Amino acid sequence: MFGLSEFADAGGLVAYGPSLAEGYRRAATYVDKILKGAKPADLPIAQPTTFELVINLKTAKALGLTIPQTVLQRAERVIQ
């Protein structure tokens, strides 16, 4: 199990963690505020709000595992 979806893309079984795309958008918002004159110390600390579940069925098959349908339905992405 990995914390970034890129690991599931590279052959890992399951990845669950914060969305990198959302993190990049948030970082851009902070940069924009700082470039407009905000003090970094005055900006609030934000936690991730969007998480991704990615399941690699190719890896599951290679390991002889069956992923329950209920888990597959919860996944944002399933790698065939």
Stockholm file with secondary structure:
# STOCKHOLM 1.0

chainA/1-80         MFGLSEFADAGGLVAYGPSLAEGYRRAATYVDKILKGAKPADLPIAQPTTFELVINLKTAKALGLTIPQTVLQRAERVIQ
#=GR chainA/1-80 SS CBSSHHHHHTTCSEEEEECHHHHHHHHHHHHHHHHTTCCGGGSCCCCCCCEEEEEEHHHHHHHTCCCCHHHHHHCSEEEC
#=GC SS_cons        CBSSHHHHHTTCSEEEEECHHHHHHHHHHHHHHHHTTCCGGGSCCCCCCCEEEEEEHHHHHHHTCCCCHHHHHHCSEEEC
//
